[in-house]
Amino acid sequence: MNGKAFDNWQKSRKKGCLNWLFRTTFVTAILYMIFNVIFLYPSSDAAGITIFLSDNALNYSIYTIGMFFAFWAIWLYNESSYEKEVKRRNVA
Protein backbone atom coordinates (compact mmCIF):
# COMPACT_ATOMS: atom_id res chain seq x y z
CA MET A 1 0.00 0.00 0.00
CA ASN A 2 1.58 3.28 -1.06
CA GLY A 3 1.54 6.47 1.00
CA LYS A 4 -1.48 8.07 -0.64
CA ALA A 5 -3.58 4.90 -0.49
CA PHE A 6 -2.53 4.42 3.13
CA ASP A 7 -3.63 7.95 4.06
CA ASN A 8 -6.91 7.66 2.15
CA TRP A 9 -7.75 4.34 3.78
CA GLN A 10 -6.88 5.76 7.19
CA LYS A 11 -9.48 8.50 6.61
CA SER A 12 -12.08 6.03 5.32
CA ARG A 13 -11.69 3.63 8.21
CA LYS A 14 -12.20 6.44 10.75
CA LYS A 15 -15.72 6.87 9.35
CA GLY A 16 -16.45 3.21 9.99
CA CYS A 17 -17.11 0.05 8.04
CA LEU A 18 -20.90 0.26 7.84
CA ASN A 19 -20.86 3.90 6.82
CA TRP A 20 -18.43 3.13 4.01
CA LEU A 21 -20.35 0.00 2.97
CA PHE A 22 -23.75 1.66 2.82
CA ARG A 23 -22.45 4.77 1.08
CA THR A 24 -20.54 2.93 -1.65
CA THR A 25 -23.33 0.39 -2.14
CA PHE A 26 -25.96 3.14 -2.42
CA VAL A 27 -23.94 5.19 -4.91
CA THR A 28 -23.17 2.12 -7.02
CA ALA A 29 -26.81 1.00 -7.03
CA ILE A 30 -28.03 4.46 -8.07
CA LEU A 31 -25.45 4.62 -10.88
CA TYR A 32 -26.47 1.12 -12.01
CA MET A 33 -30.12 2.17 -12.16
CA ILE A 34 -29.32 5.38 -14.05
CA PHE A 35 -27.18 3.64 -16.67
CA ASN A 36 -29.72 0.83 -16.91
CA VAL A 37 -32.45 3.36 -17.71
CA ILE A 38 -30.25 5.31 -20.14
CA PHE A 39 -29.15 2.29 -22.15
CA LEU A 40 -31.98 -0.24 -21.78
CA TYR A 41 -35.17 1.80 -21.42
CA PRO A 42 -35.21 3.16 -24.99
CA SER A 43 -35.21 -0.37 -26.43
CA SER A 44 -37.69 -1.83 -23.92
CA ASP A 45 -41.39 -2.46 -24.46
CA ALA A 46 -42.35 -0.74 -21.20
CA ALA A 47 -45.12 1.85 -21.50
CA GLY A 48 -43.44 4.21 -19.04
CA ILE A 49 -40.36 4.71 -16.93
CA THR A 50 -42.12 3.61 -13.73
CA ILE A 51 -43.21 0.35 -15.36
CA PHE A 52 -39.66 -0.21 -16.59
CA LEU A 53 -38.27 0.41 -13.10
CA SER A 54 -40.82 -1.86 -11.43
CA ASP A 55 -40.14 -4.61 -13.99
CA ASN A 56 -36.44 -4.42 -13.12
CA ALA A 57 -36.84 -4.02 -9.35
CA LEU A 58 -35.73 -7.60 -8.69
CA ASN A 59 -32.57 -7.06 -10.77
CA TYR A 60 -31.79 -3.87 -8.87
CA SER A 61 -32.30 -5.62 -5.54
CA ILE A 62 -30.08 -8.56 -6.43
CA TYR A 63 -27.39 -6.23 -7.77
CA THR A 64 -27.48 -4.09 -4.63
CA ILE A 65 -27.23 -7.08 -2.30
CA GLY A 66 -24.42 -8.57 -4.37
CA MET A 67 -22.50 -5.31 -4.38
CA PHE A 68 -22.91 -4.97 -0.62
CA PHE A 69 -21.09 -8.28 -0.14
CA ALA A 70 -18.51 -7.43 -2.82
CA PHE A 71 -17.74 -4.12 -1.10
CA TRP A 72 -17.57 -5.93 2.24
CA ALA A 73 -14.90 -8.21 0.76
CA ILE A 74 -13.06 -5.15 -0.57
CA TRP A 75 -13.26 -3.58 2.90
CA LEU A 76 -11.76 -6.70 4.49
CA TYR A 77 -8.99 -6.84 1.89
CA ASN A 78 -8.13 -3.15 2.30
CA GLU A 79 -8.24 -3.46 6.08
CA SER A 80 -5.86 -6.42 5.92
CA SER A 81 -3.49 -4.47 3.66
CA TYR A 82 -3.72 -1.49 5.99
CA GLU A 83 -2.89 -3.59 9.07
CA LYS A 84 0.14 -5.09 7.29
CA GLU A 85 1.29 -1.61 6.34
CA VAL A 86 0.84 -0.36 9.92
CA LYS A 87 3.04 -3.20 11.17
CA ARG A 88 5.60 -2.51 8.44
CA ARG A 89 5.70 1.21 9.21
CA ASN A 90 5.50 0.63 12.94
CA VAL A 91 2.71 3.23 13.24
CA ALA A 92 0.31 3.05 16.17
C-alpha positions in Angstrom: 0.0 0.0 0.0 1.6 3.3 -1.1 1.5 6.5 1.0 -1.5 8.1 -0.6 -3.6 4.9 -0.5 -2.5 4.4 3.1 -3.6 8.0 4.1 -6.9 7.7 2.1 -7.8 4.3 3.8 -6.9 5.8 7.2 -9.5 8.5 6.6 -12.1 6.0 5.3 -11.7 3.6 8.2 -12.2 6.4 10.7 -15.7 6.9 9.4 -16.5 3.2 10.0 -17.1 0.0 8.0 -20.9 0.3 7.8 -20.9 3.9 6.8 -18.4 3.1 4.0 -20.3 0.0 3.0 -23.8 1.7 2.8 -22.4 4.8 1.1 -20.5 2.9 -1.7 -23.3 0.4 -2.1 -26.0 3.1 -2.4 -23.9 5.2 -4.9 -23.2 2.1 -7.0 -26.8 1.0 -7.0 -28.0 4.5 -8.1 -25.5 4.6 -10.9 -26.5 1.1 -12.0 -30.1 2.2 -12.2 -29.3 5.4 -14.0 -27.2 3.6 -16.7 -29.7 0.8 -16.9 -32.4 3.4 -17.7 -30.3 5.3 -20.1 -29.2 2.3 -22.2 -32.0 -0.2 -21.8 -35.2 1.8 -21.4 -35.2 3.2 -25.0 -35.2 -0.4 -26.4 -37.7 -1.8 -23.9 -41.4 -2.5 -24.5 -42.3 -0.7 -21.2 -45.1 1.8 -21.5 -43.4 4.2 -19.0 -40.4 4.7 -16.9 -42.1 3.6 -13.7 -43.2 0.4 -15.4 -39.7 -0.2 -16.6 -38.3 0.4 -13.1 -40.8 -1.9 -11.4 -40.1 -4.6 -14.0 -36.4 -4.4 -13.1 -36.8 -4.0 -9.3 -35.7 -7.6 -8.7 -32.6 -7.1 -10.8 -31.8 -3.9 -8.9 -32.3 -5.6 -5.5 -30.1 -8.6 -6.4 -27.4 -6.2 -7.8 -27.5 -4.1 -4.6 -27.2 -7.1 -2.3 -24.4 -8.6 -4.4 -22.5 -5.3 -4.4 -22.9 -5.0 -0.6 -21.1 -8.3 -0.1 -18.5 -7.4 -2.8 -17.7 -4.1 -1.1 -17.6 -5.9 2.2 -14.9 -8.2 0.8 -13.1 -5.1 -0.6 -13.3 -3.6 2.9 -11.8 -6.7 4.5 -9.0 -6.8 1.9 -8.1 -3.2 2.3 -8.2 -3.5 6.1 -5.9 -6.4 5.9 -3.5 -4.5 3.7 -3.7 -1.5 6.0 -2.9 -3.6 9.1 0.1 -5.1 7.3 1.3 -1.6 6.3 0.8 -0.4 9.9 3.0 -3.2 11.2 5.6 -2.5 8.4 5.7 1.2 9.2 5.5 0.6 12.9 2.7 3.2 13.2 0.3 3.1 16.2 
